[in-house]
Every structure is written in C-alpha cells, then in structure tokens.
Amino acid sequence: MRVAIVTVGSRGDVEPYIALGLGLQFGGHEVRLATHAEYEAAIRSRGVTVHT
C-alpha cells in the first residue's frame, strides 16, 4: 500500500511521523512524508522518502 503522511510544526511534531513511516516501511508499505523543507535531511537520513 502507498501511504502519504502530511505533517507540519516543529521538529518535535514531525519526529513521531518519521517513526510511523519507518514502521510502515518495515511492514512492506511505500511511505512518503510531506512536511517542511528544513526537515528533509533528517527524514532522508532515516530512509523515508520526503516531499517538501
């Protein structure tokens, strides 16, 4: 299943969605996280696709 997660806010608001995305990927899903460009490097470094 393809999953798109959209979140805004501070890094503390975004971090839980990175973990959720990783869990979904582990379960075999294709995940993309849409959020602020300033968090792009942190998200990509964890192996989640990001859209800004």
Secondary structure, 3 states (H helix, E strand, C coil): CEEEEECCCCHHHHHHHHHHHHHHHHCCCEEEEECCHHHHHHHHHCCCEEEC
